[in-house]
Amino acid sequence: GAQYYHRLDTHWNNVGAMEAYRTIMAEIERLQPGIAYDSYADRLPHARADWPGDLERMLNPASSRMDTQHYYEIASEYRSRKPIVNLDDLNIVSTSEKNDARALFFRDSFANALIPLFSNNFGEASYTRSAPFPLSRAEGGAYDFVVAEIAERNIHWIVSTAPTVPAPLRAVLADGADGVDSAYGANVVDGVDGSDDAVYGASNNLTQLLGEAPLLSDGAVKAAIFEPGPDAVTVGGARVFGCFDPAYLSDGREIRIYPVFESVDSEAGVLLVFEAFPILESEIQEQAVAFASLHGGASVPVGGGDMSDCGFSFQINDSELPDGYYILKILLVAYGLDDSETSLWSGISGPVLEYSLNRKGDA
């Protein structure tokens, strides 16, 4: 059979890349029948022993042994928006006359061999190696297709970091109106297995949950807030990283985390409810601790024990918030694992952070 991977390199060879390209394009054709592209079915590769395998170089830096690469005679029919230094560039954008389709590729180094193939066959192809994935680039209908290519060994990039996308806004409520009790959080519950658990019927209505959620015990939720990284899409926004006490976990339940920004400037007591990624970003924990140490008073998630299932992370986009002063609380909601939207329990923290927004010069 065909050899799809190099012997002296951690990547697939051009034969493997061609097979991956054909498989992906067949799925794209299923989604958009009739799209113009070339499968290169009539091309046969020829082999040359001229590939400097990365495994060989890592294990034996002085080695001059070359791996076999397979080459297809395919002319470049695309142009790049700016010169490509090499195929490992962080961002590459290409255009061609093949069709009008636009595709966005989140990718790692395995896509190096795919870029010439896809670039020949999309009106516009945009490739990014940014990690975490800048998912906001896929919003607003800018692209017809979004492809995520990642090697199995790199999957931890996805499950250990939240993507750079603003937290989705789930509700805008008025404290004291529409069923939200202005005294929400008046009762304290120490854990989901306690006698004060609130059990709800077949409703995940955030208004009801906020109105009836008991107050979590002091210190049950910890968080730190800091500016997003350079790949973040929020401008003037912030990133919140945190965790909650494992006592609020329970077998057979899924915990969802809803950050609640409560305006203290408004007489109506506006509540903006977002949803956070349920993820413990251990790689940024040191950044959060360092940030908090420079900004006294911030509570920092440094709890002991296994916190891997108790983390959350989200970005707040200032465009979602009116100017004003906010306190941040965290609403935890437990759901069953039977695909039901029935909420089994909820609880809300006391204030964990403060956030002030003042757009100077705005009308």
C-alpha positions, -999 to 999 in steps of 0.1 A, spaced: 0 0 0 9 37 -2 32 52 24 15 83 38 40 93 65 78 100 64 101 75 80 124 101 94 99 129 101 69 135 123 47 146 95 29 130 66 45 131 32 29 146 1 10 114 -6 -6 116 28 -13 153 24 -29 146 -10 -52 120 5 -62 144 33 -68 172 8 -91 150 -13 -110 138 17 -116 174 30 -126 186 -5 -150 158 -10 -168 168 23 -168 205 11 -183 194 -22 -210 175 -3 -218 208 15 -216 229 -16 -224 207 -47 -208 218 -79 -179 238 -63 -151 240 -88 -119 223 -77 -92 200 -89 -88 166 -72 -56 159 -91 -67 124 -96 -46 122 -128 -14 131 -111 11 105 -100 39 113 -76 76 107 -82 100 101 -53 133 118 -44 155 113 -14 159 150 -5 137 156 26 155 167 58 133 148 83 128 166 117 131 133 136 165 125 120 177 160 128 165 159 164 180 125 171 212 130 151 219 167 144 250 160 125 233 135 102 231 142 64 207 113 58 177 124 38 142 110 38 121 102 7 96 128 -4 70 123 -31 63 151 -55 33 159 -78 37 181 -108 12 208 -99 16 244 -110 10 272 -85 -22 289 -95 -25 312 -65 -11 345 -52 -3 354 -16 -15 386 -1 20 392 13 52 373 7 53 339 23 86 336 43 79 299 48 49 277 52 52 279 90 42 316 89 17 325 116 -8 339 91 -10 332 53 -37 345 29 -39 334 -7 -62 341 -36 -69 323 -69 -93 323 -98 -106 288 -92 -139 299 -76 -155 325 -53 -154 303 -22 -136 316 9 -121 293 35 -106 298 69 -81 272 82 -71 268 118 -40 246 115 -7 233 127 25 223 108 7 193 92 -10 219 69 23 230 54 19 204 27 -18 212 23 -14 250 17 -4 248 -20 -33 224 -27 -60 244 -10 -47 277 -22 -50 266 -58 -86 257 -52 -102 285 -32 -110 320 -43 -95 330 -9 -78 308 17 -68 322 50 -45 301 73 -37 308 109 -15 290 134 -27 312 163 -34 291 194 -59 292 209 -80 293 178 -92 329 171 -128 317 165 -142 352 162 -126 353 127 -152 328 116 -182 350 127 -203 372 106 -203 351 74 -168 362 63 -160 326 52 -180 299 34 -160 271 50 -140 267 82 -116 239 85 -97 229 117 -66 207 110 -47 195 140 -25 165 147 -36 142 175 -6 150 195 -17 187 195 -53 181 206 -44 193 241 -41 228 226 -79 227 222 -89 211 255 -65 232 277 -72 267 264 -103 287 256 -106 301 221 -101 338 216 -138 347 211 -160 370 232 -182 352 257 -218 348 242 -244 370 258 -272 349 271 -296 374 287 -300 410 297 -322 413 327 -333 440 352 -328 432 388 -362 434 405 -382 430 373 -394 402 351 -393 378 380 -358 384 391 -358 389 429 -338 420 439 -326 400 469 -313 371 448 -286 352 465 -300 358 500 -297 322 510 -264 304 514 -257 268 504 -224 251 510 -226 224 483 -249 207 459 -254 178 482 -266 200 511 -301 202 524 -306 236 509 -303 224 473 -328 241 449 -343 217 425 -361 230 394 -386 216 369 -382 214 332 -368 250 328 -334 265 323 -348 300 322 -321 323 335 -346 347 349 -360 320 372 -326 307 380 -313 341 391 -344 348 410 -342 316 431 -305 307 432 -291 305 467 -259 322 475 -228 300 473 -205 299 504 -179 326 507 -148 319 486 -166 292 466 -156 310 433 -123 327 427 -113 346 396 -87 370 382 -91 395 354 -65 408 330 -60 421 295 -62 396 267 -32 385 247 -22 399 213 -43 374 194 -75 382 212 -101 399 192 -115 421 220 -104 457 219 -104 473 253 -119 442 268 -106 418 294 -102 381 301 -114 364 332 -99 331 345 -112 313 375 -124 282 392 -151 271 417 -150 247 447 -151 210 437 -177 205 463 -202 218 438 -195 190 414 -215 158 414 -215 126 394 -242 126 367 -243 164 364 -230 189 340 -220 223 354 -225 254 332 -209 287 343 -227 320 337 -208 352 345 -233 379 357 -222 415 353 -244 436 376 -245 473 369 -244 493 402 -248 526 383 -283 519 370 -314 523 391 -329 493 373 -300 471 384 -292 458 349 -279 422 348 -259 410 318 -256 372 318 -229 356 296 -217 320 293 -181 309 301 -160 281 287 -159 253 314 -121 250 312 -92 253 336 -64 271 317 -35 260 338 -10 276 315 -23 311 323 -28 305 360 7 320 368 -3 351 347 -34 354 367 -16 351 400 10 376 389 -16 401 377 -35 398 410 -4 404 430 1 437 412 -35 447 416 -42 441 453 -75 426 464 -82 404 434 -91 368 444 -70 343 426 -79 307 417 -51 287 434 -72 260 451 -57 226 460 -69 192 449 -81 182 414 -95 214 399 -94 202 363 -132 200 361 -138 232 380 -123 259 358 -138 286 336 -125 312 312 -140 339 291 -133 371 273 -156 401 278 -160 424 248 -166 460 259 -190 465 231 -214 442 250 -214 465 281 -228 500 285 -204 524 302 -205 520 340 -193 502 370 -200 465 374 -196 438 399 -191 403 386 -209 373 401 -208 337 389 -240 316 384 -234 279 385 -261 257 370 -261 219 372 -279 199 344 -283 161 340 -262 142 315 -292 128 297 -293 156 271 -321 172 291 -322 209 296 -337 205 330 -318 224 356 -312 203 387 -295 229 409 -282 264 408 -262 288 430 -247 322 427 -215 336 441 -210 368 459 -190 395 441 -157 381 428 -145 410 407 -152 446 399 -151 460 363 -153 497 353 -159 507 317 -156 544 306 -151 550 269 -135 584 270 -145 606 241 -175 584 231 -207 602 224 
